[in-house]
């Protein structure tokens, strides 16, 4: 069963993908304010998840 951090990370990715698929202002290099907020949330959660994975492998 996936842990909470992984679920939040994946939910943020789904929210970002849903937003960018319908937003006419968002591109790969520029985002509207909502798109930027979603991207930053996704990036923070992804970084936290990958850092934790890396740390667990080092143990």
C-alpha positions in Angstrom: 0.0 0.0 0.0 1.5 3.4 -1.0 2.4 5.7 1.8 0.9 9.2 2.4 3.8 11.1 0.9 3.7 9.1 -2.3 -0.1 9.5 -2.6 0.2 13.3 -2.1 3.0 13.4 -4.7 0.9 11.5 -7.2 -2.2 13.6 -6.5 -0.2 16.8 -7.1 1.0 15.3 -10.4 -2.6 14.5 -11.5 -3.8 18.0 -10.5 -1.0 19.6 -12.4 -1.6 17.5 -15.5 -5.4 18.1 -15.4 -4.8 21.9 -15.1 -2.2 22.1 -17.9 -4.4 20.0 -20.2 -7.1 22.6 -20.1 -5.3 25.9 -19.4 -4.5 28.0 -22.5 -1.9 30.0 -20.6 0.4 27.3 -19.3 3.3 25.9 -21.3 6.4 23.9 -20.4 8.3 27.1 -19.6 5.5 29.5 -18.5 2.6 29.1 -16.2 -0.4 31.0 -15.0 -0.6 31.7 -11.3 -2.7 28.6 -10.6 -0.4 26.5 -12.7 2.6 27.8 -11.0 1.1 27.0 -7.6 0.3 23.5 -8.7 3.8 23.0 -10.2 5.5 24.2 -7.1 3.5 21.9 -4.9 4.3 18.9 -7.2 8.0 19.8 -7.3 8.2 20.1 -3.5 6.4 16.8 -3.0 8.5 15.0 -5.6 11.7 16.3 -4.1 10.7 15.1 -0.7 9.7 11.7 -1.9 12.8 11.2 -4.0 15.0 12.4 -1.1 13.4 9.9 1.2 13.8 7.1 -1.3 17.5 8.0 -1.7 18.0 8.1 2.1 16.3 4.7 2.6 18.6 3.1 0.0 21.7 4.5 1.7 20.8 2.8 5.0 
